[in-house]
């Protein structure tokens, strides 16, 4: 997709008619001549649209090519004109190999772009073959008429009432001049240009028309320039010189032509304009699709993409300048906002936008606007502030071939260092903290930070962020696994029963029948204890530790037999001290039980946030028994942070959490939370759009 303009054309119209005053580049239009001199390979009727009234030129060109003689009174068939083969490629293609406009003469373009007043002050777009013309026709009132309107009504009546004499003749001549004149600055683009590119060129044409209107109202600048251009065309035509000579003289004499010429070259080279109209009015313009290619070749950055990226700006984001601070200050016009200079003074890639706004004494909204302008003009990019926990990896489209110009540029910036050696440390996702040790000198760590920033400026590295997705396991699978564990426990219990039965037989053979019965009773009680212990092992841990310990104690008392419980109940208390101790222990247990009941109720309320199918999976996690952990888990879940849309840095900022605290929570609930690392889609969308043919 071509971004550069093919040509820039200036068309002017007044009461004397329309005229193409200037266009650039103005190479010799040999294709138009060939187009009128060479016939097509089809029948001769294909040349009829280009034959003049006399027909002498057509006869000369046709005499060179053998063809069937046609009767002069033969009728023309309209179908033949519609079904003729296309003309010669030299005349049909509107853009030659050099990228210049061809096939259009000035006599054709002038009436084409001198539109009616009804079409002025609005978008004009026309597609011819493979060329798309975009402009904003502007009606400009003459300065003389404006001065006449500004005169007092009494003086104007005294000046206009006399219909005879020299004064009246002068007024009549002024009244004959048109009140408005049309100026149309047209940009010729490739027909395949995207909508955003066409919109940018239309905006530029609109700004140029407005600038000329302002200068015309101020000092009559447009009238002087158009008169000088018209006079130059008349001189060249009277001397029968080629049209290119007229454009050369206009480029030397007219400042407006010089401005249009410099605008064309700036659009083709950098996409950044800083032109001055009439040495008074500064015109600044940026073509993002071209300007951002200076930092990353092959990228296609549209204004809509930049707007989407800037809408996702957060206070925790940072800014990274793509140019030196001195270069940035040089390109800022003197009338720029004072707030921009304040932001540049406190700029550092180690600080967030919120911190820089605080240091510069600016509101965060103003900082957003300033950063948006710098990003749009390809002077800065959005990053996360540089720190040891940032994870970077080599960008998939990094130009790291051996003949890359970045290799020498890196060596010149960091003498004695190799780009391939440094960037090899980021072949796998690596944080800056893993590449530094506490024993290293601070200067070495500073150099590493500068190299990382340099690679980020040239888009060799991309930062990875950690995202979290809530994904509980299937309950049926968990039930199947628990049933398998239960079957294994049953097998173990059966083996224990067989072993106890063999021991009973052995005891019966040695002891008597009564002893065997007693042993059988004791063995049954032991079997109950073993079964109870196995069940307690296979079951899930209870959520409240106090309740579980109390239930185990009660089970032990109940499993000890009725005799023990009866003896304890029948035995009276020996002293008041023992009664007091038992009462104190019971009161403590009651308080613990009350707290545990309240915690259990709160846990049940928190679990109601999850779906019915997800609650068992959450309940099986040991950390769900902790009220604090579960409360934080539910808080983040309700806020929507576990939907793979928010990375850890964003969660930490908005929820005021530490990284260690958040990582501990993710580790405790790792059975239902999945984490993965990827780049921030809002920031990465700016440079992920590739031009056709680019890898």
Buried (B, 14 or more C-beta within 10 A) or exposed (E): EBBBBBBBBBBBBBEEEBBBBBBBBBBEBEBBEBBBBBBBEBBBBBBEEBBEEEEEBBEEBBEEEEEEEEEEEEEEEEEBEEEBEEBBEBBBBBBBEEBBBBBBBBEEBBBBBBBEEEEBEEBBEBEBEEBBBBBBBBBBBBBEBEEBEEEEEEEBEEBBEEEEEEEBEEBEEBEEEEBBBBBBBBBBBBEEBEEBBBBBBBBBBBBBBBBBBBBBBEEBBBBBBBEBBBEBBEEBEEEEEEBBBBBBBBBEBBBBBBBBBBBBEBBBEBBBBBBBBBEEBBBBBBBBBBBBBBBBEBBBBBBEBBEEBBEEBBBBBBBBBBBEEEEBEEEBEEEEEEBBEBBBEBBBBEBBBBBBBBBBEBEBEBBBBBBBBBBBBBBBBBBBBBEEEBBBBBBEBBBBEEEBEBBEEBEEEBEEEEBEEBBEBBEEBBBBEEBBEEEEEEEEBEBBBEBBBBBBBBBBBBBBBBBBEBEBBEBEEBEEEBEEEBEEBEEEBEEBEEEBEEEBEEBBEEEEEEEBEEBBEEBEEEBBBBBBEBEEEBEEEBBBEBBBEBEEEEBEEEBEBEEEEEEEEEEEEEEEEEEEEEEEEEEEBEEBBEEBEEBBEEBEEBBEBBEEEBBBBBBBBEBBBBBEBBEBBBEBBEEEBBEBEBBBBBBBBBBEBEEEEBBBBBEBBEBBBBBEBEBBEBBBBBBBBEBEEEE
